[in-house]
Amino acid sequence: MGLKANFEETPTLLAPPSYVDSTSDSNAHTIAKGQSRDIAPRYSAWKLIFSTFLGTARFSTLDDLDQEEEQATVFYELLCNLRRVSRLFYSVSMSLLRPMFFPEYLDAISATVYSTNLSRHALDQPCRETRVLDHYISYRINRRHLASRSSLLLNNDDLESDHRQVSQDLFKWLQPQTYMEDEIGKALRSSTQALSDVHFEDLLVRFHFTRAAITLPFLIDSSLAQSSASTPHTVRKECVAVDRVSSEPVFVTAHKLLDQLNDLVFVRKAHAGKTWYELVGHAG
């Protein structure tokens, strides 16, 4: 799945393993008698094992090319093999990798006018922006592994072009988009007045340098929703949008969108596994 598909579809169903609380689970880990299973001891044990596996491998310049290749392979094995064994391994792997790469991630954001909700002490908390950090980690590890191989493999590799594309996709599009989604989500959850029946899980932000919008699913044909035998057809549409100058902080843009959203009243409906919204009026 490409980056565009990943970030233009609402996260639904069970959250990816790296975006849920690493040491607790409510549904996925149960035993035959229906009792909850505490995975914290296993999580701690595997984290110690994976830490030992990583050893002293770090992103640093090494004079010994063989040692550099060996260390790059350790990271690659953790990313591409070990973490895919299970949801537990996924969470353990990312809990180790995220703090290592977070300073680089912050440096990349500081080169823009954007902000982040991520902090070093809460990198495993559920957050849409975590996906951007994880994409960056995957890129860096794969890049290091490729660079550590024989130079014969790099004849057609364009490092500069690759880096520009990653910077464009991750830090000038996806990162500000997910940051604004998290900001709006925090405001919706903390609101004491339910001005509208908008659920955060249905909401997406479309971000461009000079424009941003909130999209929600809407019904294509309202007559089909009346039949219990039919499956409603929905399409994602912009419900509010704002123009922005490229130097405007995304925090300001997010709250402009939120103000517009709070001026509208929506009704949320669901049928046959589909959810959609109807605009019914304006607040006040």
N, C-alpha and C positions, 0 to 999 in steps of 0.2 A: 504494500500500500504506500503510495507516495505521500509526501509531506502535505500537499494541498488537500488530498482526500482525508488525511488524518485530522487536520485542523479545521476543515469545513463541515465536519460531521459532529453532531453532538455526542459527547461521551455518554453511552447508555449501558444498561444492564450492569454487570459486575465490573467494577473499576479494575484497570490493569493492576497487576500485583505490586508494582512499584509505587502506586499512588494511594494505597490503603495503609492503615496503621500496621506497621511491621510486626508488632508483637501481640496482636489480637485478631480474632476473626469470629464472625457470628454465624456464618452459614457453611463456609467451605470446609471447615475442619470439625466434623462431628463424628462421634463413635456410634456403634450399632444401637446402643440404648438411647440415643438421642441426646446425650449429655454433651455439654461444651467441652472442647479439648483445649487446654492451655498450651500454646505453642511457644511461650516465652523461653522455657528451658532449652528446647531444641534450637530456637533462634539464637540464643546466646552461645550455645556450643558450636553451631556452624559458623557463627561470626568469628569465633576464635580460630577455628580451622582455616577459614578463608583468609584471615589476617596473616596466619602463618604461611599460607600458600603464596600470598603476595610478597611476603618478606620485605626486603629493602628495595623492591622494584619501585622506582619513582620516575617521573618525567624530568630527567636531568641529562645534561650532555656528558657522554661517556667517551673516553679515549679508546676503550676496548670495544671494537665493533661486535665481537662475538658476545660479549656481556650485554651490550645494548640489544642485540637481537634476542637474547634469552629473556631479558626483562620485558621487552615488547611482546614476546610470545606469552608470557605469564598473564599480562593484562588482557590480551586477545582471547586466551583460553577462558578466563573468568567471564568476559563479556559475551562471547559467542557460544560457549559450551556449558560451563557450569551453571550460569544463571538461568538457563533454559530448562533445567531438569525439573523444576517445580516452582510453584508460587513462593514457597519459603526460600528456596535458593535465589530466586529473583530479588526478593526483598533484601536478603542478606547481602547479595552482591552489590546492589545499588546503594545500600547504606554505607558501604565501604568506599565506593567509587565517588559518590557525590561530594563528600568533603574534600577529596583530593583535587577535584577539578573546579570547585566552586570559586576559588580566587580568580582563576582565569575567566570564568563566566562573568564575574563582577567587573573585571577589567574591560571585557568586551561591551558590557552595558554602559559603563562609565564613558565610553567613547561616543555615546549617543545622548539624546535628550531624554532618554527613557528611564524608568525606575523599575524596581523589582520588589515583590512581596516576600521573596525567599530570604531566609536567614540561615546562617551556619548551624544554629542550634535547633532548627526545625525543618531539616531537608527531607524528612520522611513523612511529613504531614500531608494529607490529601490536598492537592493544589494543582490547578490546570497548568500553571507555569512550569511545574516539575517536568512535564513532557519536553519542554524546550531544553532544560538542563540535560536531560537524559539523551536527547538527540545530539547535543554538543559532546557529551562524553563518548558516545558511540563514534562520532566523527573523529575525535582526537585519538582514540585507541586504534581505530582502523588505520588512520593516517600514520601513526607511529609504527604500527606493525608493517605497513607497506614500505615505509622509508627504511626500515631496518633490514629489509631483504636485499638481495643482490641488486646492484644498480642496473643490471640487464632488464629487470622488471619495470624500471621507471622510465624507459625510453620515451613513452608516449604520455607520461604523467605530467600534468600542468598544475603544480602546487599553488601558484599564485592565483590562477583562475578558479581553482577549487576553493581556496580560502575566501575569495570574493563572493562566490555563490553561497557559501555557508553563512557568511556575514550578512548577506542580503536576506536570505530565507529565514534565518533564525533570529537575528537581532534587529532587523528593520521591518519584519512582518510578524512572525509568530510570537516573539517575546512580548512586544507591546500589545498584541491581540489578547494573549492569555493573561497578561497583567491586568488589563482592563476588565476582562471577564471576572477575575478573582476580586477586583475592587468592587464591581457591581454586585457580585455574589455576597460579599461581606455586608454591604449596605442593605441588601434585600433581607438577609438573615437577621440583622440587628434592628430592622425597622419595627417600631411598636405599633404602627398603623398599617394595616393591610390595604393599601390603596388599590391594589390590583392582584388578581390571582395568577401572577407570573411566577413560575418555578425556575430556579436557577439552572436545573439540569436541562431545561429546554432551550436555554438562551445561548446565543452565540454572538460574538462581535466580529464585524468585518472591518478590517483596518487598512487604510491607505495613508500615505503621507499627508494628504490634504483633506481627507474625509474619513469618517468613522460612522458605523451604523450598528444597531442591534437588530438581529433577525430572530423571528419566531416561526414555528410551523403554523400554516393556515390551511383551511379546507379548500380544495379546488372546486368541488360541486357539493353545495349544502344539501341537495336533495338526496344524495347517496347516504348521508348520515342518518336518514330516517329509517332506513331498512336494516333490520337486525342481521340480514343475510349478506349484506354487502360490506366490503372493506373500504373504509374511507381513504381517499387519495389526498395527500397533503403536499404542500410545497413550502419551502422556507422563503419568507419575504421580509424585507426591511420594515420595521414598524416605527423606528425613529432614526434620525441621521443628523450629523452635525458636520459643518465644514471646519477646518482647522488649518492654522499655519504650521509649517513643518517644524518650527521651533517650539510649539506649544507642548508643555509637559503632558504626558499621557494621563497623569492623575487628573488634570483639569478636564481633559477630553472625556474621561470616564464619567466624571460627575456631571458634565453637561448632558451626556446621554442618559444618565440616571434621572436627572431632573425632568427631561422630556418624557421618559418612561413613566414617571410618577404622575404626570399630567393626564395619562390615558388610563382607561379602565378596561381590562380584558376579562373574559370568562374563559376558563380552561375546561376543555371537554375531552373525553376519551371514549373510544369504542374500538373493539376488535384489535387491541394492541396498538392502536394509533392515538396520538395525542395532538390536539390542535387548539388554536386560540381564536376567539371572536372579539373584535373591538366593539364595545357597547356604549362608549361615551367618554367624557372627559371628567376628571376629578374636580370636585367643587362646583 
